Amino acid sequence: MKNKGLHQYRFENNPLEEKFAIHWERLNYYRGKVFGILDYLLAKDPNRPNYEVTDRDREIAATVIQWLGSPVGNAFVEDVLNDKS
């Protein structure tokens, strides 16, 4: 994995966290392609990413995405999806 979060040890007991991490990796690492979604999200010009994403950026983003698969992160997602406001 190129886009690793800080807490991969949690995968063994939290398979949904691993699932989120795997899907995030797929969006950010394509064979034969240079840029993934994070490159476009953090680019100064989102139409032309220019290798601006740092390893720390990747680590932070991957950690947050993995967290969405945790019980607390998943509750957050469900709250957002169920919010009628």
C-alpha positions in Angstrom: 0.0 0.0 0.0 1.3 3.4 -0.9 -1.4 5.3 1.1 -1.0 3.8 4.6 -2.7 5.1 7.7 -1.2 5.2 11.1 -3.1 2.3 12.6 -3.0 -0.6 10.2 -2.6 -3.0 13.1 -6.4 -2.5 13.7 -7.3 -4.4 10.5 -7.2 -7.8 12.2 -10.0 -6.8 14.6 -11.8 -4.2 12.5 -12.3 -5.6 8.9 -14.4 -2.6 7.9 -11.4 -0.3 8.5 -9.4 -2.5 6.2 -12.1 -2.4 3.6 -12.1 1.5 3.7 -8.3 1.5 3.5 -8.3 -0.9 0.5 -10.9 1.1 -1.4 -9.0 4.4 -0.7 -5.8 2.8 -2.0 -7.5 1.8 -5.2 -8.6 5.4 -5.7 -5.1 6.7 -5.2 -2.8 4.1 -6.8 -3.5 3.0 -10.3 -1.1 0.9 -12.3 0.0 2.9 -15.3 -1.4 6.2 -14.0 0.5 8.9 -12.3 -2.1 10.6 -10.2 -4.8 9.4 -7.8 -7.8 11.2 -6.3 -5.7 12.7 -3.4 -3.4 14.3 -6.0 -6.4 16.1 -7.6 -7.9 17.0 -4.2 -4.8 18.7 -2.9 -3.5 20.2 -6.2 -3.2 24.0 -6.5 -4.8 23.5 -9.9 -7.1 20.5 -9.6 -7.1 20.0 -13.3 -3.3 19.7 -13.4 -1.8 18.0 -10.3 1.9 18.5 -10.1 3.3 16.0 -7.5 2.3 18.3 -4.6 1.1 15.6 -2.3 3.6 14.7 0.5 3.9 11.3 2.2 2.5 13.0 5.3 -0.6 14.1 3.3 -1.1 10.5 2.2 -0.7 9.2 5.8 -3.2 11.7 7.2 -5.8 11.1 4.5 -5.5 7.4 4.8 -5.8 7.5 8.6 -9.0 9.6 8.3 -10.5 7.2 5.6 -9.6 4.2 7.7 -11.3 5.9 10.8 -14.5 6.0 8.8 -14.6 2.2 9.0 -14.1 2.2 12.7 -17.2 1.9 15.0 -17.0 5.6 15.9 -16.2 6.7 12.3 -19.0 4.5 11.0 -21.5 6.1 13.5 -20.4 9.5 12.2 -21.1 8.4 8.6 -24.5 7.0 9.6 -25.4 10.2 11.5 -24.5 12.3 8.4 -26.5 10.0 6.1 -29.5 10.0 8.4 -29.5 13.8 9.1 -32.7 15.4 7.8 -31.6 19.0 8.2 
